[in-house]
């Protein structure tokens, strides 16, 4: 009963048939729309009921953000903030945690290594939700790079031993020196290195994560080579030069291991040596370079001392079939006699003092040579003359003299020698037939000249030397008759700087000569003729007593 009609209380809408209780409405406003259904019948009070229709808007299109590639297990999402609707995050695979699921810019943690997918969904009421997916690709931090311990190696090849990374991929950086066989292998060979210090870098990478780097120091020592000290030597003397092969790398040094030597340059392959010990000396040439094995070689040097000059002795005269040889052998070396010419037998050819027998030549030439190792041979020749005649000694004629010093004049002969028999005498050279002799005593002196040599008989002759005694006369007669014309003092010529003073009977000095030479003839100091008379003299002889006395001057007999 009655008539019904729709009316709009709030909101917005259009009725297709307002009087139809089941009409279609359009143009609904967002949100709540309130409708009234009123039934009226005449003047009766209307009956009204209301109904609301809520319209939800379509949610914003979901935008989850740009996919990310990152290092680590946490990140920040970057979805769009909806103007219509509400958004929320969901995780497709378990593991990651969205810290604020309804926050478009929420942080996430616990990312799986690799791909992680997150869905951003925007909903609004009963509207169909909008969803978008974003991918976060996570790389774990690479393992800490460990290139291994520093190395010292001998040679141009070594093995690199880095730590294999648990996370990431390791590789070697191209070296400045050397060649790495496998650049991506933690344990690999490096070759073609040169002597010196080199650095090798091991890198561990994982995606976009920071690269972990470590380096090792490689000290490379080239083998010094096999030591070659040179050939053994024999030298004459105490000096030589060693000439070794120098090291290919590193250093070499000489060292004395036997004997003695002063090394001029111990660190040089070529070096002078001095003060070698006589006999065997050994030196070692050692090569080394860092950790490389030392190599060494030994050289043996035998040093021979230079022998003394050979001395076969004085030439000899033999008057028998054998004679004693007397060479000298001083210091080092071995001596040996040999016959160069003539006929004779040397009993012990290696003895410096031996017998030459079987002499059957007037002249025999012998050689005495001294050898020592490789040193030059030293030799001396000796002439042996055979003389069967008996020696004759001639000492010279007997002598009367006032001098204490004279020169002898014996006849020269082999093996001649002077000796004192009586008196006194000092010979300058007892083997010189013309030797000077001094220190003769006044009166009789007997000297003997003896000749002969080796086994020959000796002959001698005596020489008598009468030395007039020192005598001062007591009178002179200077009348030019050749007798007592001067005041002649016997033996005065043996003295120098003799002073003679003459005084007259009144004590007056009438003659004074500081260097008297037996030449006073009865004149005064001014060469005036003195009268015949008795005079007083004073004779001063240096080193001898002074003499005084009287001398008579008488020109006419």
C-alpha positions in Angstrom: 0.0 0.0 0.0 1.4 3.4 -0.8 4.1 4.6 -3.2 7.8 4.3 -2.6 10.6 6.6 -3.8 14.4 6.7 -3.5 16.1 9.9 -2.4 19.8 10.7 -1.8 20.6 11.9 1.7 24.4 12.2 1.3 27.0 11.5 -1.3 26.4 11.4 -5.0 24.4 9.2 -7.2 22.0 9.0 -10.1 18.9 6.9 -10.0 17.8 5.2 -13.2 14.3 4.5 -11.8 13.7 6.4 -8.5 10.3 4.8 -7.9 11.5 1.3 -8.5 12.6 -0.2 -5.2 15.4 -2.1 -7.2 16.7 0.7 -9.3 20.2 1.0 -10.6 22.3 3.9 -9.3 25.4 5.4 -11.0 27.8 8.2 -10.4 28.4 7.0 -6.8 30.7 9.3 -4.9 33.8 8.0 -3.2 33.2 7.1 0.3 29.8 6.6 1.9 26.6 7.4 0.0 23.3 7.4 2.1 20.0 6.7 0.4 16.4 6.9 1.8 13.5 4.7 0.7 10.2 6.5 1.6 6.8 5.0 1.2 3.8 7.4 1.3 0.1 6.9 1.0 -2.1 9.9 0.9 -2.2 11.9 4.1 -0.8 9.1 6.1 2.6 9.7 7.6 5.3 8.4 5.3 7.5 5.4 6.3 11.2 6.0 5.6 14.3 3.7 5.8 17.9 4.4 4.9 20.7 2.4 3.3 24.4 3.4 2.7 26.6 2.4 -0.2 30.4 2.9 0.3 32.5 3.2 -2.7 36.3 2.3 -2.4 38.8 4.0 -4.8 41.2 1.9 -6.9 44.6 1.6 -5.1 47.8 3.3 -6.6 49.8 1.1 -8.9 52.6 -0.5 -6.9 56.2 0.3 -7.8 58.7 -1.8 -5.8 61.7 0.3 -6.9 64.8 -0.5 -9.0 66.6 -3.8 -8.5 69.8 -3.5 -6.6 73.2 -5.2 -6.6 74.9 -4.7 -3.2 77.6 -5.9 -0.9 76.5 -7.3 2.4 73.4 -8.7 4.1 71.4 -5.5 4.7 69.9 -2.9 2.4 67.0 -0.4 2.1 63.9 -0.8 0.0 62.7 2.1 -2.1 59.0 1.5 -3.2 56.4 4.3 -4.0 54.4 5.6 -1.1 50.7 5.1 -2.1 48.3 8.1 -2.2 45.3 5.7 -2.4 45.5 2.5 -0.5 48.0 0.9 1.9 51.2 -0.8 1.0 53.0 -3.7 2.6 56.1 -5.9 1.8 56.3 -9.6 1.5 59.4 -11.9 1.0 59.3 -14.5 -1.7 62.0 -16.7 -0.2 62.7 -17.3 3.5 65.7 -15.6 5.1 65.6 -11.9 4.7 63.7 -9.8 7.3 61.8 -6.6 6.4 62.2 -4.4 9.4 59.1 -2.2 8.7 56.8 -4.2 6.3 54.3 -1.3 5.8 57.1 1.2 5.1 57.8 1.7 1.4 61.4 2.7 2.5 61.9 -0.1 5.0 65.3 -1.6 5.7 66.0 -5.3 5.3 68.5 -7.6 6.9 69.6 -11.2 6.7 69.8 -11.1 2.9 70.7 -14.4 1.3 73.9 -14.4 -0.7 72.6 -14.2 -4.3 69.1 -13.1 -5.5 66.5 -11.9 -2.9 63.0 -10.9 -4.2 60.6 -8.6 -2.3 56.9 -7.8 -3.3 55.3 -4.4 -2.7 51.5 -4.7 -2.6 49.1 -1.7 -2.4 45.4 -2.5 -1.3 42.3 -0.4 -0.9 39.1 -1.9 0.5 37.6 -4.4 -1.8 39.5 -3.2 -4.8 41.9 -5.5 -6.5 45.4 -4.9 -5.0 48.4 -3.7 -7.0 51.7 -5.6 -6.6 55.3 -5.1 -7.9 58.5 -7.2 -7.3 62.0 -5.9 -6.8 65.3 -8.0 -6.8 68.2 -7.4 -4.4 71.3 -9.3 -5.4 73.6 -9.6 -2.4 77.3 -10.4 -2.5 79.1 -11.4 0.7 82.2 -9.5 1.7 85.2 -11.3 0.2 87.5 -13.2 2.5 90.5 -11.3 3.9 93.3 -11.7 1.3 96.4 -13.5 2.5 99.2 -13.6 0.0 101.3 -15.9 2.2 104.5 -15.3 4.1 107.5 -13.3 2.7 110.0 -15.5 1.0 113.7 -15.6 0.2 114.5 -17.9 -2.7 117.6 -19.0 -4.6 117.0 -19.0 -8.3 114.6 -17.4 -10.8 111.6 -19.7 -9.9 109.4 -19.9 -6.8 106.0 -21.0 -5.7 103.4 -18.5 -4.5 101.2 -19.9 -1.7 98.3 -17.5 -1.0 95.3 -18.5 1.1 92.4 -19.8 -1.0 89.4 -17.5 -0.2 86.2 -18.9 1.4 84.2 -16.0 -0.2 85.1 -14.5 -3.5 87.6 -15.1 -6.2 91.3 -14.6 -5.8 93.8 -13.5 -8.5 97.3 -12.3 -8.7 98.1 -8.8 -9.9 100.4 -8.7 -12.9 103.9 -8.5 -11.4 106.5 -5.9 -12.4 109.2 -8.6 -12.4 108.7 -12.3 -13.2 106.0 -14.4 -14.9 103.1 -15.9 -12.9 102.1 -19.2 -14.6 98.4 -19.2 -13.3 97.1 -15.7 -12.4 94.0 -17.1 -10.7 95.5 -19.9 -8.7 96.4 -19.3 -5.0 99.2 -21.8 -5.3 101.1 -21.2 -8.5 104.6 -20.9 -9.9 106.4 -17.7 -10.7 109.4 -17.8 -12.9 111.7 -15.5 -15.0 112.6 -13.4 -11.9 115.7 -11.4 -11.6 118.0 -10.8 -8.7 116.6 -8.4 -6.1 113.5 -7.7 -4.1 110.0 -8.0 -5.7 106.5 -7.7 -4.5 103.5 -9.9 -5.5 99.9 -8.8 -4.8 97.0 -11.3 -4.2 93.5 -9.9 -4.6 90.2 -11.4 -3.5 87.1 -10.0 -5.2 83.3 -10.7 -4.8 80.9 -8.8 -7.0 80.8 -5.1 -6.2 82.3 -5.6 -2.8 85.6 -3.8 -2.0 88.6 -5.8 -3.1 90.7 -7.3 -0.3 94.4 -7.0 -1.1 97.6 -8.5 0.5 101.2 -8.5 -0.8 104.3 -10.6 -0.1 107.9 -9.7 -0.5 110.1 -12.0 -2.5 113.8 -11.6 -2.2 115.4 -13.3 -5.1 119.0 -14.4 -5.0 120.6 -15.7 -8.2 122.9 -18.7 -7.6 126.5 -17.5 -7.5 127.7 -20.4 -9.7 130.3 -23.1 -9.0 133.4 -21.7 -7.5 136.6 -22.0 -9.6 139.7 -21.0 -7.7 142.1 -21.6 -10.6 144.9 -24.1 -11.1 147.3 -25.1 -8.3 150.6 -23.1 -8.4 154.3 -23.6 -7.6 156.0 -20.3 -7.1 159.5 -19.1 -6.3 159.4 -16.6 -3.5 156.7 -15.4 -1.2 154.4 -13.6 -3.7 152.0 -14.6 -6.4 148.6 -13.7 -7.9 145.4 -15.8 -7.8 142.9 -15.6 -10.6 139.5 -17.2 -9.8 136.3 -17.1 -11.7 134.1 -14.2 -10.4 130.6 -15.0 -9.1 127.6 -14.9 -11.5 125.8 -13.1 -8.7 126.5 -12.3 -5.0 130.1 -12.1 -3.8 133.3 -14.1 -3.5 135.9 -14.1 -0.8 139.4 -15.6 -0.4 140.3 -17.3 2.9 143.6 -18.9 4.0 143.0 -22.5 5.3 146.6 -23.7 5.4 150.0 -22.0 5.7 150.1 -18.2 5.6 149.3 -15.4 3.1 148.5 -11.7 3.2 145.6 -11.3 0.7 145.7 -8.0 -1.1 142.0 -7.9 -2.1 140.1 -10.7 -0.3 136.8 -9.9 -2.1 138.3 -9.8 -5.6 138.6 -12.8 -7.8 142.0 -11.6 -9.0 144.2 -10.7 -6.0 147.8 -10.5 -5.1 149.3 -12.7 -2.3 152.3 -11.8 -0.2 154.2 -13.4 2.7 153.5 -16.9 1.6 154.8 -19.6 4.0 157.6 -21.7 2.6 156.1 -25.0 1.5 152.4 -25.8 1.1 149.7 -23.1 1.3 146.0 -23.5 0.7 143.3 -20.9 0.0 139.6 -21.4 -0.6 137.5 -19.2 -2.9 134.0 -19.1 -1.6 130.9 -17.8 -3.5 127.7 -16.9 -1.8 124.5 -15.0 -2.5 121.8 -14.7 0.2 120.1 -18.0 0.9 121.8 -19.8 -2.0 124.0 -22.6 -1.1 127.7 -21.5 -0.8 130.1 -23.0 -3.3 133.8 -23.3 -2.8 137.0 -24.4 -4.5 140.5 -24.8 -3.1 143.8 -23.8 -4.6 147.1 -25.2 -3.5 150.2 -23.0 -3.7 153.7 -24.4 -3.0 156.2 -21.7 -2.2 159.9 -22.3 -2.7 162.3 -19.9 -1.0 164.9 -18.3 -3.3 168.2 -20.1 -2.6 171.3 -18.2 -1.6 173.8 -17.6 -4.4 175.9 -20.6 -4.9 179.5 -20.4 -3.5 181.8 -23.1 -4.6 184.7 -21.7 -2.6 188.1 -20.3 -3.8 189.9 -21.8 -6.7 192.3 -24.6 -5.6 195.7 -25.9 -6.4 196.2 -29.6 -5.9 199.5 -31.3 -5.7 198.0 -34.7 -5.0 195.4 -37.0 -6.5 192.6 -35.7 -4.3 191.6 -32.5 -2.6 189.0 -31.3 -0.2 186.1 -29.3 -1.7 184.5 -26.7 0.5 181.4 -25.1 -1.0 178.8 -23.4 1.2 175.1 -24.2 1.4 173.1 -21.6 3.4 169.4 -21.6 3.9 167.3 -23.6 1.6 167.8 -25.7 -1.5 169.8 -28.8 -2.5 173.4 -28.6 -3.8 175.1 -30.7 -6.4 178.6 -30.9 -7.8 179.4 -31.7 -11.4 182.6 -31.9 -13.5 182.4 -29.5 -16.4 185.9 -30.3 -17.8 188.9 -32.3 -16.9 189.1 -35.7 -15.1 188.1 -36.2 -11.4 185.7 -38.1 -9.2 183.4 -36.3 -6.8 182.8 -38.7 -3.9 179.5 -37.1 -2.6 178.0 -35.0 -5.3 175.3 -33.5 -3.0 177.6 -32.6 -0.1 179.1 -29.1 -0.1 182.2 -30.5 1.6 183.4 -33.5 -0.1 186.5 -35.0 -1.7 187.6 -34.6 -5.3 189.7 -37.7 -6.1 191.2 -39.3 -9.2 192.6 -35.9 -10.3 194.2 -36.7 -13.6 194.1 -33.3 -15.4 196.2 -30.2 -15.0 193.0 -28.2 -14.9 189.5 -29.3 -13.7 186.5 -27.1 -13.8 183.8 -28.0 -11.3 180.3 -26.6 -10.9 178.4 -26.3 -7.6 174.7 -25.6 -8.2 171.9 -25.0 -5.7 168.3 -25.9 -6.6 165.1 -25.3 -4.8 161.9 -26.3 -6.5 161.1 -24.2 -9.5 163.4 -21.4 -8.5 166.2 -20.5 -10.9 169.3 -22.6 -10.4 172.2 -20.8 -8.8 175.6 -22.0 -9.6 179.3 -21.2 -9.1 182.3 -22.7 -10.9 185.5 -23.7 -9.2 188.8 -24.3 -11.0 191.2 -26.9 -9.6 194.7 -26.8 -10.9 197.1 -29.6 -10.3 200.6 -28.5 -9.4 203.2 -31.2 -8.6 206.1 -28.7 -8.1 207.2 -28.0 -4.6 206.2 -24.5 -3.5 208.9 -21.9 -3.0 208.5 -19.1 -0.4 210.3 -15.8 -0.9 209.7 -13.2 1.9 212.0 -10.6 0.4 215.3 -9.1 1.6 216.0 -8.3 5.2 215.3 -4.7 6.1 216.9 -2.1 8.5 214.7 0.9 9.1 213.9 3.6 11.6 210.1 3.4 10.8 207.7 1.3 12.8 205.5 0.9 9.7 206.7 -0.5 6.3 205.3 -2.3 3.3 206.3 -5.9 2.7 207.3 -7.3 -0.7 207.1 -11.1 -0.7 206.8 -13.1 -3.8 203.1 -13.9 -4.5 202.2 -17.6 -4.3 199.0 -19.6 -3.8 198.0 -19.9 -0.2 200.5 -17.4 1.0 200.2 -16.0 4.5 202.3 -13.9 6.9 202.9 -14.7 10.6 204.9 -13.0 13.4 207.9 -15.0 14.7 209.7 -12.5 16.8 209.2 -8.9 17.9 205.9 -7.2 17.2 203.9 -6.5 14.1 200.3 -5.9 12.9 199.5 -7.0 9.3 196.9 -5.2 7.2 196.3 -8.4 5.3 198.1 -11.6 6.2 197.3 -13.1 2.8 198.8 -10.1 0.9 202.4 -10.6 -0.1 202.6 -6.7 -0.3 200.8 -6.1 3.0 201.5 -3.1 5.1 202.8 -3.9 8.6 202.8 -1.5 11.5 203.6 -1.6 15.2 207.1 -2.9 14.7 209.2 -2.9 17.8 212.7 -1.3 18.1 215.3 -3.8 17.4 214.8 -7.2 15.8 211.4 -8.3 14.3 211.1 -11.6 12.5 208.2 -12.3 10.0 207.5 -15.6 8.3 205.9 -15.9 4.8 204.4 -19.3 4.3 203.0 -20.6 0.9 201.2 -23.7 -0.1 197.5 -24.8 -0.5 195.3 -27.8 0.3 197.3 -31.0 0.4 200.4 -29.4 -1.1 203.5 -29.1 1.0 204.2 -25.8 2.6 207.3 -23.6 2.2 208.3 -20.6 4.3 210.9 -17.9 4.4 211.7 -15.5 7.2 212.2 -11.7 6.9 214.3 -9.9 9.5 213.4 -6.2 10.1 215.8 -4.3 12.2 214.3 -1.1 13.6 216.9 1.3 14.8 216.2 2.5 18.4 215.3 6.0 19.2 218.6 8.0 19.6 219.5 11.7 20.2 223.1 12.6 19.3 225.2 14.9 21.7 227.2 16.7 18.9 226.9 17.9 15.3 229.5 19.2 12.9 227.6 21.1 10.1 230.6 21.6 7.7 229.1 19.9 4.7 231.4 16.9 4.8 228.5 14.5 4.8 229.0 13.5 8.4 226.9 14.7 11.3 225.9 17.8 9.3 222.4 17.9 10.9 221.0 17.3 14.4 219.6 13.8 13.3 217.5 12.0 15.8 217.1 8.4 14.9 213.5 7.1 15.0 211.9 10.6 15.0 210.3 10.1 11.6 207.7 7.8 13.4 206.2 10.9 15.1 204.3 14.0 13.9 204.5 17.6 15.2 207.8 17.2 17.1 209.0 20.5 18.6 212.7 21.3 19.0 214.0 24.2 21.0 217.7 25.2 21.3 219.0 27.5 24.1 222.5 29.0 24.4 224.5 28.9 27.6 222.8 32.1 28.8 219.4 30.5 28.6 218.4 32.4 25.5 216.2 30.7 23.0 218.1 30.7 19.7 216.1 28.1 17.7 212.5 27.0 17.8 210.9 24.6 15.3 207.3 23.3 16.1 207.6 20.6 13.3 211.1 19.4 13.4 212.2 17.1 10.6 215.9 16.4 11.5 217.0 19.5 9.6 218.8 21.7 12.2 222.3 22.6 10.9 223.5 24.9 13.7 221.6 28.1 12.6 219.4 30.3 14.7 215.7 31.0 14.3 216.4 33.8 11.8 218.8 31.5 9.9 221.9 33.1 11.4 225.0 31.0 12.0 225.4 30.1 15.6 228.9 30.0 17.2 230.6 26.7 18.0 229.6 26.1 21.6 227.5 23.8 23.9 223.8 24.2 23.6 220.8 23.0 25.6 217.9 21.3 23.8 214.3 20.6 24.6 212.6 17.9 22.4 208.7 17.6 22.8 207.2 14.5 21.2 203.4 14.2 21.3 202.4 11.0 23.0 205.9 10.3 24.2 208.1 11.7 26.9 209.9 15.1 26.4 213.6 14.9 26.1 216.3 17.5 27.3 220.0 17.5 27.1 223.2 19.1 25.7 224.5 19.1 22.2 227.9 20.4 21.1 228.1 22.5 18.0 231.6 22.3 16.3 232.1 22.9 12.7 235.8 22.2 12.5 237.3 19.0 13.8 
